[in-house]
Amino acid sequence: MSEELSILALSAAAIAFFHTLLGPDHYLPFIAMARAQGWSLARTATITALCGAGHILSSVLLGAVGIALGLAASFFEPLDEIRGSLAAWAFMSLGLVYLAWGLRQARKNAPHSHAHPHTDGHVHDHGHAHGGEHVHVHEEGATRLTPWVVFVIFALGPCEPMIPVIMYPAVKGNYLDLIAVTAVFGAVTMTSMLAVVLGASLGLKSIPLRSWDRYSHALAGATLFLCGAAMQFFGL
């Protein structure tokens, strides 16, 4: 490996790592949805990896088009701004819809009691909640659809730091270096996402939050909305 490629690879790894950690949309939605929808660690890892792959590959394809057409990295800045804004508003819209649905579910699943009279005249109250007794088909569909909507949003959203990183070796005609740098950036991004999401999910499983479980969908919706707001208004 040449000295130049080593520097490029290390730079790509550092940029990918900090870009992932500083972007809460890269991990908070998956942590919140995994908790709300009771995903296994395997399902959590699969959905996170698929969304991460869509996020990276969309930028790789866009960069490849730019390289083929001989476009400069600055050409992509306004395009990335539009893509980022669309992704942010999509996150906020999905979050608001999911939040409203989650609050409705929380109200339906509120603990309540029923009086049970006995033949001897004794009456006692039996408290319970309906959450978990049955799940309607349309409710299952809503929770199953959410991860795929998030995947589309991730594929739509730009991976802004990636374009300049891959354009540098492309301009110099070092296509093997281009492939290596792209692979490093993608691998570090995916690994960072999975490490944060799975680590947090494992931690949450060990914390007793049963009293908040009926609000978990609403909290997941609020998380999606706040991630979109952070992207749109704070550039995260």
N, C-alpha and C positions, 0 to 999 in steps of 0.2 A: 504494500500500500504506500503510495507516494505521500510526501509531507502535506501537500496541498489537499489531497483527499482526506487525510487524517483530520486536518483542521476543519474541512467542510463537514465531515461526519460528526465531529464533536460539536460543532456549532448547530447542526441540524438536531442532534440529540438534546442539547440544552434548550434550544428554542421550543422544540416539541414538548419537553417536560414542563417548562414554565407556562407555556401557552395552555396546556391542559389544566394545570393546577389553578391558574388565575382565571379560568373560564368555568364558573360553577355549572353552566349548562352541560359541561362534559360529564358530570357525574351526579349532581343532585337529583335530576329527574329520575334516574335509574334507581337510586337509593330509595327515594320516596315511593315510586311505583312498586318496587320489589316488596317494601314493607306493607303497602296498602293492599296489594293483590296476592300476597302470600307466595311469591315466587321462590322456588328452590334456588340454591346457589348456582346450579348448572344452568337453569333458565335465565337467571340474572346475568350470568357471564355471557351466554349466547346472545341475548338481546343487546347488551352493552357492546359486544364485539361487532355485531351486525351494524349497529348504528355508527360505531366508530369507523368501520370499513366504508360505509356509505359516505360519511363525512370526508374521509381522506380521498377516496377514489374519485369523487366528483371534482375535487380540486386538481387531482392528477390528470384527469381527462381534459379539464379546462386548460391546464398548463401545457398539455401535449398539443392541443389545438393551437395555442399561442406560439409554441416552438415551431410547429409545422408552418405557420403563417409568417414567422419571423417577427412576431410582435414583442414589444418591450414590456417589462414587468409593470411599468406605469399604466399601460393600457388597461390592466385588470382592476386598478384601484376603484374607479367609479362602478364597475360591474360588481365587485365584491361588496361595495357599500349597499347597492340595491339588493343583492342576495342576502346580505346580513340583515337588512331592515325587514325583508320579507320573512326570513326565518324568525326574527324576534317577534314580529306581530303574529305570526302563526303560533309561536309558543304561548303568547299572551292569550290569544283567542281560545286555543285548546285548554289552557289552564283555567280560564273563566268558565268554560262549559263543564269541565271536569269538576271544578269547585262547586258549581251549582248542583250538579248531579250528586256529588259527595255529600253535600249538606242535606239534600233530599233523602239520601240513604241513611244518614245519621239520624234524621228525625223519625224515619220509619222504624229504625232499630233501637229507638230509645227504650231503656228498661221500664217496665210497667208491671202492674199486678192485677190478678183476677181473683175474685172471691170464690171459694169452693165450699158450698154448704154441705153438711153431712146429714144423714137421716136422723141422727140424735140431736140435731139442732145446732151443733157446733159449726162455726164458720171460720175458715182460715184463709189468709191471702197467700197466693203463690206468685212470686215475682219472677219475671223472665224477660228476655229480649228476643225479637224474631230474627236478628242477624245470625246467619248460619243455619237456620232451620230449613230454609229453602232459598234457592236463587233462581229467579225467572230467566228465561232464555234471553230476553232483551238486555237484562243486566249483565249476564255473562258476555254477551256480544260487545257491550260497552267497554268492559275491562279488557277483553281480548283485542279490541280494535286500537286502543290507546297506544300500545308499543309500536304498532305499524305506522300510525300517524307521526309519532316521534321519529321513526326511521326516515320518513319522507322529509320531515323538517330538517333533520341532520344532513341528509343528502343535498337538500336545497342550500343549507348554510355554508358559507365559505370557510376554508381553513387559511385565513389571510397570510400568516407567516410562511406558509409552505411555498407559495408562488415565487417569491424572490430567492428562496433557498435553492429551488430546482432550476431556476432560470440561469443562475450563474454558470454552472457547468455546461448548460445547454448552449449558451452564447459562445463558449470556448470550443464547442464541438466535442466535449468529453462525455459521450453518451454512456459509457460504462460508469463513470463517476456519477452521472445523473441518476442512473438506476440505483447505485449504491446509496446515494444521499436520500433518495426518495424512500428506499426500503428502511433506512435508519429512522427517518422522520416518522414514517408510518408505524414502525414497530414500537418506538418509544411512546408515541401517542396512545396506541392501543394498550400497551403494558401499563402506562400510568392510569388510564381510565379504569382498567380492570382492577388494578391494585387498590385504588381509592374506593371504587364501588363495592367490591367484595369485602374489603376490610371494614368499611362502614356497615355493610349489611350484616356481617358476622357480629359486629359490636351491638347493633340494634336488637339482634335476636336474643342476646343475653340480658337485655334490659326489660324488666316487666313494665309494659305500657298498656295493659289490658283496658284500663279505664279510658284510654284514648283511641282504642282500636276502631270504634264506630266512626271516628272522625278521620280515619287514615286516608280515605279517598279524598275528602275535602282538603286535607293537608297536602296531599300529592298535587291536587289541582292548584293550590296556592303556590306550591313550589315551582310548578311549571310557569305560572304567570310571573312570578318574581324573577325567574331566570330570564324570561323574555324581556322583562322590564330592564334588567341589568344589562342585557345585550344592547337594547335600543337606546337607553338613556345614559348609560355609564361606559359603554364600549367594552364590556367584559366578554 
